[in-house]
């Protein structure tokens, strides 16, 4: 484990792996304080290099609310 998300913390799901069991996410370490720059789809897959944190999370800990 590299970081811990708080209850209800919003993240951007950018990728999924292992048949949807893992989500690649991007999130602001201080919720609501920073635009992570992932509001539109990328033309082709590439590693995230923006100002926010990123990583992988087990999909069972994520509730998809839009998209």
C-alpha positions in Angstrom: 0.0 0.0 0.0 1.3 3.4 -1.0 -1.6 5.6 0.1 -5.0 5.4 1.7 -8.1 7.0 0.3 -10.6 8.4 2.7 -14.3 7.4 2.8 -16.2 9.1 0.0 -13.0 10.5 -1.6 -13.6 11.1 -5.3 -11.2 9.7 -7.9 -11.0 9.6 -11.7 -11.0 6.0 -13.0 -8.8 6.1 -16.0 -8.1 2.4 -16.7 -9.2 -1.0 -15.6 -7.3 -4.3 -15.6 -7.7 -8.0 -14.7 -11.3 -8.1 -16.0 -12.4 -5.1 -14.1 -11.0 -6.2 -10.8 -8.5 -3.3 -10.6 -8.9 0.4 -11.5 -6.2 2.8 -12.5 -7.1 6.0 -10.7 -6.0 9.7 -10.5 -6.9 11.8 -7.5 -6.0 14.9 -5.6 -4.2 14.2 -2.4 -6.1 17.1 -0.8 -9.6 16.6 -2.1 -11.2 19.5 -3.9 -8.0 21.5 -4.1 -6.6 20.7 -7.5 -7.7 20.0 -11.1 -6.0 16.8 -12.1 -6.3 17.5 -15.8 -8.1 14.3 -16.7 -11.5 15.6 -17.6 -11.4 14.6 -21.3 -10.3 11.3 -22.9 -6.8 10.9 -24.1 -6.2 10.2 -27.8 -4.1 7.2 -26.9 -3.2 5.5 -23.6 -0.1 6.9 -21.8 1.2 7.1 -18.2 -0.3 9.9 -16.1 2.2 12.8 -15.5 -0.1 15.5 -14.1 -0.1 17.3 -10.8 -2.1 14.8 -8.8 -1.5 11.3 -7.4 -2.2 8.1 -9.3 -2.2 4.4 -8.7 -4.2 1.2 -8.7 -7.0 0.2 -6.4 -9.1 -2.9 -6.0 -12.4 -2.3 -7.7 -14.4 -3.5 -4.7 -13.4 -0.3 -2.9 -14.8 2.0 -5.7 -18.4 3.0 -6.3 -18.8 4.3 -9.8 -21.2 7.3 -9.7 -21.0 8.6 -13.3 -19.8 7.7 -16.7 
